[in-house]
């Protein structure tokens, strides 16, 4: 039996079917792509907000920047061949999921940020879905 690489579920072995491995990689890529889309939406939303505006505007700007950074870092973890183990990947995914949901709630209160909130929720769901494939 071969040892799985970093970020692969423990169940991936030399006897695992290629279909299961392909599905795992597709799910990992889908999560990384959702993170990229969320990062882009959050960065755009944050850049459109007046930094000297109201308290809500400042919250939207700060949450948008933080979400963009966390999503970008999560995408890099998922797309690069790194040395992070499954536990580290789970922690990163959970952090990303939590930040995305917090950001979506803030965006819900801000007129015109519906698409950004939807991107955050899609990313949070993709992170949850991928964590489920890790076993």
Secondary structure, DSSP 8 states (H G I E B T S, - for coil): -----TTS-TT--TTS-HHHHHHHHHHHHHHHHHHHHHHHHHHHHHHHS-TTS-HHHHHHHHHHHHHHHHHHHHHHHHHS-----HHHHHHHHHHHHHHHHHHHHHHHTSTT-HHHHHHHHHHHHHHHHHHHHT-
